[in-house]
Amino acid sequence: MHAAFEWMIGLRYTRAKRRNRFVSFISAISILGVTLGVTALIVVISVMNGFQDELRERILGMTAHATVTERGEQLGDWQAVQSQVQTHPNLVASAPYIQAEGMISAGDQVSGAIVRGVLPEQEQTVTDIHEHMIEGSLDDLAQGGFGIVLGAELARALGVKLGDSVMLITADVAVTPVGGMLRQRKFDVVGVFQVGMYEYDRGTAFIHLNDAQALFRSGGRVTGLRLAARDLFDAPILAYELNEQLGYPYWVRDWTRTNANFFKAIQTERTVMFIILSLIVAVAAFNIVSTLVMVVTDKQGDIAILRTLGASPGSIMLIFVISGLVIGLIGTLSGVAVGVLLAQNIEVIVPFIEGLTGQQFMPADVYYISEVPSRLDWHDVGLIGLMAFGLSFLATLYPAWRASKVQPAEALRYE
């Protein structure tokens, strides 16, 4: 009966009264503040999750889960090393590669690029480049055919298309009877890829491994081996075990080390954004303090009457705690509902806004990716909801304590 009484009074104090509608207006503002804060936090964290996942997927689609190199030089007997690492039970595939810098020219256009020599049939088992071909095929890189596959932005910058020829120039100097000359070779464009990450689309080209060995004069050596693990999150364990298995002078690095600073920066940014937006929720939640203080001031006569009828200070305190928690709960649930709705439809909402404003939120030449991704994590949603509700509870304590200290005689003196 006591609980029903306190809930009844507490809920009643959150509704509008003819005598003072301003208090109810302030309550509505408090609810709206908590709703907006929770919504913003859910949407931003979901976008950060999606951004992190999208970048990881696109980076690993080009760099594989781990790489094997030889300290200080290129990998010599890579076939023997490949046979050795293939015995690991958690390894799915491996592929050799050569990576070097070069200049690609076509007509009057010249651009620098990272040139990768690969074996097409093996490269497709460790990276996803074949899934991002928009013209031609990676299989068109034939040994001795001197074909080249360009990123879409690189091909656009050079003004070339499928079937055109480009000149690939290396940093090696060839000694000729007329003096030193940069080593260069004509290649035919046999494919164009687009992974959606400007860094790769603008600055990467693929050629056949044997053509790369001939052009860069590496003999039978390669830069290293790309490895694909059964689970990308098991790559650090795989790298550790292969380092123990291969020993010196081989070095196995997984994707978490190769891109460690990059992913740490994203995680740090995500944490900072969470803290900043949590302050918005905190400000909105503690706006409940002013709401309840006004309610306590407005209801001093009611409090005094309840005390004379036998209500204890604890009951009075619970009444106002319930009143504040109702405000926080409504705001939190509304914010969660709106935030989840927006986060799940961000891929539709952002293009719609871009179409209306004519502005692109994430230009490809500025950001790593050109789309705004989103991944809703229900663990994050639960954490945000609990945080908002917890802050709302803390905000009710002081006004409720103040209400419990109201003296009936003092409150009723001027009634």
C-alpha positions in Angstrom: 0.0 0.0 0.0 2.8 2.4 0.8 4.5 1.7 -2.5 1.3 2.2 -4.4 0.7 5.5 -2.6 4.2 6.8 -3.3 4.0 5.8 -7.0 0.6 7.4 -7.4 1.8 10.7 -5.9 5.1 10.6 -7.8 3.5 10.0 -11.1 0.9 12.7 -10.5 3.5 15.3 -9.9 4.9 14.7 -13.4 1.6 15.7 -15.1 0.4 19.2 -15.8 -1.6 21.2 -13.3 -3.9 24.1 -13.8 -2.2 26.0 -11.0 1.3 25.8 -12.5 1.8 24.5 -16.0 5.3 26.0 -16.2 6.7 23.2 -14.0 5.3 20.6 -16.5 6.8 22.6 -19.3 10.2 22.4 -17.6 9.7 18.6 -17.2 9.0 18.3 -20.9 12.2 20.2 -21.7 14.1 17.8 -19.4 12.7 14.8 -21.2 13.5 16.3 -24.6 17.1 17.1 -23.4 17.7 13.5 -22.3 16.1 12.2 -25.5 18.3 14.3 -27.8 21.4 13.4 -25.8 20.8 9.7 -25.9 19.8 9.8 -29.6 23.0 11.7 -30.5 25.2 9.3 -28.5 23.7 6.2 -30.1 23.9 7.6 -33.6 27.5 8.8 -33.3 28.8 5.6 -31.6 27.0 3.5 -34.3 28.6 5.6 -37.1 32.0 5.2 -35.4 31.5 1.4 -35.1 30.6 1.3 -38.8 33.5 3.5 -39.8 35.9 1.2 -37.9 34.5 -2.0 -39.4 34.4 -0.6 -42.9 38.0 0.6 -42.8 39.1 -2.7 -41.3 37.3 -4.6 -44.0 38.7 -2.5 -46.8 42.3 -2.4 -45.5 42.3 -6.2 -44.9 40.9 -6.6 -48.4 44.1 -5.2 -49.7 46.7 -6.1 -47.2 45.7 -9.6 -45.9 45.6 -10.8 -42.3 49.4 -11.2 -41.9 52.7 -11.0 -43.8 55.9 -12.9 -43.8 59.1 -11.0 -44.6 62.8 -11.5 -44.2 64.6 -9.0 -42.0 66.8 -6.6 -43.9 66.2 -8.0 -47.4 63.7 -9.7 -49.7 62.4 -13.2 -49.2 64.7 -15.7 -50.9 63.4 -19.2 -51.1 59.8 -18.2 -50.7 58.4 -21.5 -52.0 60.0 -23.3 -49.1 58.7 -20.8 -46.6 55.3 -21.0 -48.1 55.3 -24.8 -47.8 56.3 -24.5 -44.2 53.7 -22.0 -43.1 50.9 -23.9 -44.9 51.3 -26.6 -42.4 49.7 -24.3 -39.7 46.2 -25.5 -39.0 44.7 -21.9 -38.7 46.1 -20.8 -42.0 43.7 -20.7 -45.0 46.0 -19.5 -47.8 49.2 -17.7 -48.6 50.5 -15.8 -51.6 53.8 -14.2 -52.6 54.0 -10.5 -53.5 56.5 -7.8 -54.6 55.9 -4.3 -53.6 57.8 -1.3 -54.9 57.3 2.4 -55.7 57.1 3.6 -59.3 55.9 6.3 -61.6 53.1 5.7 -64.1 52.7 8.0 -67.1 50.2 8.2 -69.9 50.5 11.0 -72.4 51.2 14.2 -70.4 49.9 12.8 -67.2 52.3 11.3 -64.6 51.4 9.9 -61.2 53.2 8.0 -58.4 51.9 4.6 -57.3 52.6 1.6 -55.2 53.2 -1.3 -57.6 52.4 -4.8 -56.5 53.5 -7.9 -58.3 51.2 -10.8 -57.6 50.2 -14.3 -58.8 46.5 -13.7 -59.6 45.4 -17.2 -58.8 47.0 -17.1 -55.3 46.3 -13.4 -54.6 42.6 -14.0 -54.8 42.8 -16.4 -51.9 44.3 -13.9 -49.4 42.8 -10.5 -50.5 39.4 -9.4 -51.9 40.8 -7.4 -54.8 39.1 -9.6 -57.4 35.7 -8.8 -55.8 36.2 -5.1 -56.5 37.1 -5.2 -60.2 34.9 -2.9 -62.2 36.6 -3.5 -65.5 38.6 -6.5 -66.7 39.8 -9.2 -64.3 42.8 -9.9 -62.1 43.2 -13.2 -64.1 44.1 -11.1 -67.1 47.6 -10.5 -65.6 49.4 -13.1 -67.6 53.1 -13.9 -67.2 55.1 -12.0 -69.8 52.0 -10.2 -71.0 53.0 -7.0 -69.2 49.5 -6.1 -68.2 48.6 -3.8 -65.4 45.5 -3.3 -63.2 44.9 0.2 -61.9 42.8 1.7 -59.2 39.8 3.6 -60.5 41.0 7.0 -59.3 44.5 6.4 -60.6 43.1 5.4 -64.1 40.9 8.6 -64.0 43.9 10.8 -63.1 45.9 9.3 -65.9 43.0 9.5 -68.4 43.3 5.9 -69.4 40.8 3.1 -69.8 40.8 -0.7 -70.5 43.1 -1.5 -73.4 45.2 1.7 -73.2 48.9 1.6 -72.6 50.9 3.3 -69.8 54.6 3.6 -69.1 55.8 2.2 -65.7 59.0 3.9 -64.5 61.0 2.5 -61.6 63.6 4.2 -59.4 66.3 1.8 -60.6 68.9 3.3 -62.9 69.9 1.2 -65.9 73.4 1.7 -67.2 73.5 2.2 -71.0 76.1 3.2 -73.5 74.7 6.7 -73.4 74.6 6.9 -69.6 72.3 6.1 -66.8 68.6 5.9 -67.6 65.6 5.1 -65.4 64.3 1.6 -66.0 60.9 1.7 -67.7 58.5 -0.6 -69.5 55.2 -0.2 -71.3 52.2 -2.0 -69.8 48.7 -2.5 -71.2 45.7 -1.7 -68.9 43.8 -5.0 -68.5 41.7 -4.1 -65.5 40.4 -1.4 -63.1 39.4 -1.9 -59.5 37.6 0.2 -56.9 37.6 -0.7 -53.3 36.0 2.5 -52.2 39.0 3.7 -50.2 40.7 6.6 -51.9 44.2 5.8 -50.7 44.1 2.5 -52.6 42.0 3.6 -55.6 44.3 6.5 -56.2 47.7 5.1 -55.6 47.9 1.3 -56.2 48.6 -0.8 -59.3 48.9 -4.6 -59.8 51.1 -6.4 -62.3 52.1 -10.1 -62.6 54.8 -11.3 -60.1 57.1 -12.5 -62.9 56.8 -9.2 -64.7 57.6 -7.4 -61.4 60.7 -9.6 -60.8 61.9 -8.7 -64.3 61.2 -5.0 -64.0 62.6 -4.5 -60.5 65.4 -7.0 -61.1 64.7 -9.0 -58.0 65.6 -12.3 -59.5 63.6 -15.1 -57.9 63.1 -13.1 -54.7 59.9 -11.5 -53.4 59.0 -8.9 -50.8 57.1 -11.4 -48.7 54.1 -13.7 -48.3 50.6 -12.6 -47.6 48.7 -14.9 -45.2 44.9 -15.4 -44.7 43.8 -16.8 -41.3 40.6 -18.6 -40.6 39.5 -15.8 -38.4 40.9 -12.3 -38.8 40.8 -11.8 -35.0 43.1 -14.9 -34.6 45.8 -13.2 -36.7 47.9 -12.1 -33.7 48.0 -15.6 -32.4 48.8 -17.0 -35.8 51.6 -14.4 -36.3 53.1 -15.3 -32.9 53.1 -19.0 -33.5 54.6 -18.6 -37.0 57.3 -16.4 -35.6 58.2 -19.2 -33.2 58.0 -21.8 -36.0 60.0 -20.0 -38.6 62.6 -18.3 -36.4 65.2 -15.8 -37.4 65.6 -14.1 -40.0 61.9 -14.3 -40.8 59.4 -11.9 -39.4 55.6 -12.4 -39.3 53.4 -9.3 -38.6 49.6 -9.4 -38.3 47.2 -6.6 -39.4 46.8 -5.3 -35.8 50.5 -4.4 -35.7 50.8 -3.2 -39.3 48.0 -0.7 -38.8 48.3 -0.4 -35.0 48.5 3.4 -34.8 45.6 3.8 -37.2 43.2 1.6 -35.4 44.3 3.0 -32.0 43.6 6.5 -33.3 40.1 5.4 -34.3 39.5 3.8 -30.9 40.7 6.9 -29.1 38.5 9.1 -31.2 35.5 6.8 -30.4 36.3 7.0 -26.7 36.6 10.8 -26.8 33.4 11.2 -28.7 31.6 9.0 -26.2 32.9 11.1 -23.3 32.0 14.4 -25.0 28.4 13.3 -25.9 28.0 11.7 -22.4 28.5 15.2 -21.0 25.5 16.3 -23.1 23.4 13.5 -21.6 24.7 14.5 -18.2 23.7 18.1 -18.6 20.3 17.1 -19.8 19.9 14.6 -16.9 20.9 17.1 -14.3 18.4 19.5 -15.7 16.0 17.2 -13.8 17.5 18.8 -10.7 16.1 22.2 -11.5 12.7 20.6 -12.5 12.4 18.8 -9.2 13.5 21.8 -7.1 10.7 23.8 -8.7 8.3 21.0 -8.0 9.4 20.8 -4.4 9.0 24.5 -4.0 5.6 24.4 -5.7 4.4 21.4 -3.6 5.6 22.5 -0.2 2.0 22.7 1.1 1.2 19.3 -0.3 4.3 17.9 1.3 3.3 19.4 4.7 -0.2 17.9 4.5 1.3 14.5 3.6 3.6 14.7 6.6 0.7 15.6 8.9 -1.2 12.6 7.6 1.6 10.3 8.6 3.9 10.1 5.6 7.5 9.6 6.7 10.5 11.6 5.3 11.6 8.5 3.5 8.2 8.3 1.7 8.4 11.9 0.7 11.9 11.4 -0.6 10.8 8.3 -2.6 7.8 10.2 -4.1 10.2 12.8 -5.7 12.7 10.2 -6.7 10.0 8.4 -8.6 8.9 11.7 -10.2 12.4 12.4 -11.4 13.0 8.8 -12.5 9.8 8.9 -14.6 11.2 11.9 -16.4 14.6 10.2 -16.9 13.0 6.9 -18.0 10.7 8.6 -20.6 13.6 10.6 -22.0 15.9 7.5 -22.1 13.4 5.2 -23.7 12.5 7.9 -26.3 16.2 8.6 -27.0 16.9 4.9 -27.4 14.0 4.4 -29.8 14.9 7.4 -32.0 18.6 6.7 -31.9 18.1 3.0 -32.9 15.8 4.1 -35.7 18.3 6.7 -37.1 21.3 4.4 -36.7 19.7 1.6 -38.6 18.7 3.9 -41.5 21.8 6.2 -41.6 22.8 4.9 -45.1 19.4 6.2 -46.4 19.2 9.4 -44.4 22.6 10.8 -45.2 22.3 10.4 -49.0 18.8 12.0 -48.8 20.3 15.0 -46.9 23.2 15.2 -49.3 20.7 15.3 -52.2 18.8 18.2 -50.5 21.8 20.3 -49.6 24.0 19.4 -52.6 26.9 18.8 -50.2 28.8 15.6 -49.7 29.5 14.9 -46.1 32.6 12.8 -46.7 34.5 13.6 -49.9 36.6 10.7 -51.1 39.7 12.8 -51.6 39.6 14.0 -48.0 38.4 10.9 -46.0 39.4 7.3 -46.3 35.9 6.3 -47.4 33.2 8.3 -49.1 30.1 6.8 -47.5 28.8 7.2 -43.9 28.6 3.6 -42.5 26.7 2.5 -39.4 26.7 -0.6 -37.2 24.3 -0.7 -34.3 25.8 -2.5 -31.3 23.1 -3.4 -28.8 25.7 -3.6 -26.0 26.5 0.1 -26.6 22.8 0.9 -26.7 22.3 -0.9 -23.3 25.3 0.9 -21.9 24.1 4.3 -23.1 20.6 3.7 -21.7 21.9 2.6 -18.3 24.2 5.6 -18.1 21.4 8.0 -18.9 19.0 6.4 -16.5 21.7 6.3 -13.8 22.5 10.0 -14.2 18.8 10.7 -14.0 18.6 8.8 -10.7 21.6 10.8 -9.3 19.9 14.0 -10.4 16.8 13.2 -8.3 18.6 12.6 -5.0 19.2 16.2 -3.9 15.7 17.6 -4.6 14.1 14.5 -3.1 16.3 14.9 0.1 15.3 18.6 0.2 11.6 17.6 0.0 12.0 15.2 2.9 13.4 18.0 5.1 10.3 20.3 4.6 8.9 21.1 8.0 5.0 21.0 8.1 4.6 23.9 10.4 6.8 26.2 8.4 5.2 25.2 5.1 1.6 25.7 6.3 2.2 28.9 8.1 1.3 31.1 5.1 -1.2 28.6 3.5 
